[in-house]
Amino acid sequence: MSVLRLDNIGVFVSDLDAAIAFFEELGLAIEGRQMVEGEFADACTGLTDQLCEVAMMVTPDGHSRLELCRFHRPTAAGNGAEGPVNTLGVRKLMFAVTDLHDTIERLKPHGAELFGEVARYQDTYLLCYLRGPDGIIVALAEQLRDPS
């Protein structure tokens, strides 16, 4: 076997402070923040003369990480985040939460907008999709009872 784990998901944003605030409100903690540049960074990304600010966020259980990145140079290209949920590519980040309605209310001041409404899957889950910073689609799931 070659894969040991999924280390993190990288999300590129235009306003790193706003993205950090959004994901902190969701319950993630900032693990570190730094500027990345130089030959090593250029070699990894295939970009030339890059300068990228990176903030690593970690979930409360310590097992999952979200890498938020803002490019200072070169200028970020396009914004593929405006498409609907069924647009090809990585479209959403899903988080398990303890109180879905409270979480939505806490995220609204950070720009969160629901796609539709909170939906109930049988008597097992409450689910919703919302749009966060830079159009990032965030799905939330609250387990109501054990699905087994």
N, C-alpha and C positions, 0 to 999 in steps of 0.2 A: 504494500500500500504506500502511496506517496503523499497523500493529504493527511495532515495531523489534525487540523482544525481550520475554521474560517477565522482569520485574525481580526479583520475589520471590514467595514463597508466605507468606501470613500465617497463623499458628497462635496461637490464644488459649489461654492456660494459667492454672492457678490458682497455681502455684508457679514463678515465673520462674527462680529459682536452680537448682531441680531440673531444669527443662527445659534450661537452658544446660549443666549438667553432663552430662546424657544426650547431647545433640548434640555436645558437645566430645569425649566418649568415642567417639562415632561417627567423629569426625575433622574436624568443622566447627570453625572458629575464630570467636571473637567479634570482630566488626568495630566495634561500637559499642553503647552502652547509654545510654538517656536517658529522661526523663519527657516526656510529650507532653500538653499541655493548652492551653486558650485558644480564642479565637474561630476561628482557622484550623482547629484540630482538630475543634471542634464542627461547623463548616461542612462539613468533609469527611465526617464520619461520620453526621451527622444526630442526634447525641446532644447533650445539654445538660450543661454543666459537667463534662465528662469529665476524668479524670486516668488516663493509661495509661502504664505503663512498657514500653519497647520495647527489645529486644535484637536486633541484626542479626547473623546468623551467615552465614558464607561457606564454601563448599566449598573443598577444597584447590586445585582448578584455578582458583579465583577467578571462575568464570562463573555460579554459582548461589548464590542467597541465600535464607535462611529467616528470616522476621521473627517473632520470638516476642514475644507481647504479653500483659501482665497488667493488667487493669482494676482500678484502685483505686476509681474511681467512674465511672459508676454500677456497681453490682454486676453481675457477669457473669450472663447469663440462661441457665439450663439447662445440660445437658451432653449434646449429641448424639453424643458420642464412644463411648457404650457399645454402640451397635448393631453388628451383624455387618458383615463386609466388603461385603455386597450391599445395605446401607442406602443410600438415595439421598443424593446430595451428594458433596462431596469426602471421600474415605474413606482415602486412603493417600498417603504420600510414599515414593518408591522411590529407593534409593541403590545405586550400583554400589560394591562393596567388593572388596578384594584377598583377604581370607581370611574367608569367611562364618562358619565355626565359631568362630574367634577373636573376631570381632566380637560374636557372640551372647553368648559368655562374658563379654566385657568389659561388655556392656550389662545383663546380669542383675543386678548389684549396684545398678543404677539403676532397677530395677523392670521391666525388659523381660520379657515373657512370650510364648512362641511360641504361635501359633494352633493349629498342627498340628505338623508336623515339617519338617525340611529336605527339599526335593524336588529331584530331578535331572530337568532337561529335556534329554532325549537325552544326548549327551556334550558339551553346549554350556554349560549354566548349572546352578548350584545356586541355588535360590530359597527364600525363606521369608517369612512375614508374622509380625510380632510387635506386641504392644501396648506402647507407651511411656507417657510421662507424660500424665496426663489422658485416657488411652484412645486417644491418637494412634496410628494404625496406620502402622507403618513396614515397608516391604518391603525386603529385601536381596537383591542379585543378585551372584553371583560368576561371572564368565565363565571357563569351563574351557578353551575353545578358540574360535578365530574361527568364527562361524556361517556364513561364506560357503563 
